[in-house]
């Protein structure tokens, strides 16, 4: 339950400033898994609907499963025009979806919040025969100076900061345990471009980040502003980022 409330008060900022995923990735995912207009997809941990929208734009029926009420309401407002959009109050471990009811599962920027073993069992329950799971994440290129300075700012100001992506972005072992052997892995270069408002907003949208009532909030905003001024060119900053795609059958 603790994780469900982590984005309370940040849903609008999350929807507005969080980065998208490469169109090339979506096309590759559709082709690789022979998804068709009849395929039913569950987007689990769907948040404000960033990946859900991309799937709806391709004509899929999507069950967007999200436990956080604020995030789910933002998605419902944003995606209400799509007839194939289904908003579901549920979690990765208990989606509420029927047994063997979906052809494919996507998880975008949410896997690090899940109880992996329980999510595995839920995937096995709701997937049709030969259904696969795709786990997608935007991961910072941590060795770059700009991301190192952002990390320092978080460490100095945010007591709940445990590292990007909850501390295990680059742990391959957890994916090896989740998927069966020979699962697909692809990496897309996806630098994130922001103006100053977007750069600061993106970094205030993180679960561990601060809100206006926090004592060190002004310090964090100042640190982010200084980083933008240092690294931006023509009022735009490019944050080095890789989008990683992993897809296969679950154990």
LINHU-V131981 format. One record per residue. N is the residue number from 0. NEAR is the number of other ideal C-beta (glycine too) atoms within 12 Angstrom. Layout:
BEGIN
N,NEAR ; N,NEAR
END
This chain:
BEGIN
0,12 ; 1,12 ; 2,23 ; 3,26 ; 4,17 ; 5,28 ; 6,36 ; 7,22 ; 8,22 ; 9,31 ; 10,30 ; 11,22 ; 12,29 ; 13,36 ; 14,31 ; 15,21 ; 16,30 ; 17,35 ; 18,34 ; 19,29 ; 20,38 ; 21,27 ; 22,16 ; 23,20 ; 24,34 ; 25,35 ; 26,20 ; 27,23 ; 28,38 ; 29,27 ; 30,16 ; 31,22 ; 32,28 ; 33,15 ; 34,30 ; 35,16 ; 36,16 ; 37,15 ; 38,29 ; 39,29 ; 40,46 ; 41,46 ; 42,49 ; 43,43 ; 44,45 ; 45,47 ; 46,42 ; 47,39 ; 48,42 ; 49,36 ; 50,45 ; 51,45 ; 52,32 ; 53,32 ; 54,42 ; 55,32 ; 56,23 ; 57,26 ; 58,21 ; 59,35 ; 60,27 ; 61,40 ; 62,36 ; 63,49 ; 64,43 ; 65,43 ; 66,33 ; 67,34 ; 68,21 ; 69,25 ; 70,42 ; 71,35 ; 72,24 ; 73,32 ; 74,38 ; 75,27 ; 76,19 ; 77,27 ; 78,32 ; 79,18 ; 80,13 ; 81,25 ; 82,12 ; 83,26 ; 84,29 ; 85,34 ; 86,34 ; 87,31 ; 88,23 ; 89,29 ; 90,27 ; 91,40 ; 92,26 ; 93,21 ; 94,36 ; 95,23 ; 96,32 ; 97,17 ; 98,17 ; 99,17 ; 100,25 ; 101,39 ; 102,32 ; 103,38 ; 104,50 ; 105,51 ; 106,43 ; 107,45 ; 108,39 ; 109,41 ; 110,36 ; 111,32 ; 112,33 ; 113,33 ; 114,20 ; 115,28 ; 116,17 ; 117,18 ; 118,36 ; 119,29 ; 120,21 ; 121,33 ; 122,41 ; 123,25 ; 124,25 ; 125,34 ; 126,33 ; 127,23 ; 128,11 ; 129,17 ; 130,31 ; 131,35 ; 132,44 ; 133,47 ; 134,45 ; 135,43 ; 136,39 ; 137,36 ; 138,36 ; 139,33 ; 140,27 ; 141,22 ; 142,13 ; 143,21 ; 144,17 ; 145,31 ; 146,30 ; 147,20 ; 148,25 ; 149,41 ; 150,30 ; 151,19 ; 152,33 ; 153,31 ; 154,20 ; 155,18 ; 156,29 ; 157,30 ; 158,15 ; 159,21 ; 160,25 ; 161,19 ; 162,23 ; 163,32 ; 164,29 ; 165,25 ; 166,17 ; 167,21 ; 168,28 ; 169,22 ; 170,21 ; 171,16 ; 172,11 ; 173,26 ; 174,33 ; 175,17 ; 176,18 ; 177,36 ; 178,27 ; 179,21 ; 180,13 ; 181,11 ; 182,25 ; 183,26 ; 184,22 ; 185,28 ; 186,22 ; 187,26 ; 188,18 ; 189,28 ; 190,23 ; 191,32 ; 192,23 ; 193,30 ; 194,19 ; 195,25 ; 196,21 ; 197,26 ; 198,34 ; 199,33 ; 200,26 ; 201,33 ; 202,44 ; 203,37 ; 204,34 ; 205,35 ; 206,36 ; 207,29 ; 208,35 ; 209,33 ; 210,24 ; 211,15 ; 212,9 ; 213,19 ; 214,13 ; 215,23 ; 216,20 ; 217,18 ; 218,18 ; 219,32 ; 220,26 ; 221,18 ; 222,30 ; 223,42 ; 224,23 ; 225,22 ; 226,31 ; 227,31 ; 228,18 ; 229,18 ; 230,28 ; 231,24 ; 232,12 ; 233,10 ; 234,15 ; 235,18 ; 236,33 ; 237,24 ; 238,35 ; 239,24 ; 240,35 ; 241,32 ; 242,35 ; 243,34 ; 244,37 ; 245,35 ; 246,33 ; 247,30 ; 248,25 ; 249,32 ; 250,20
END
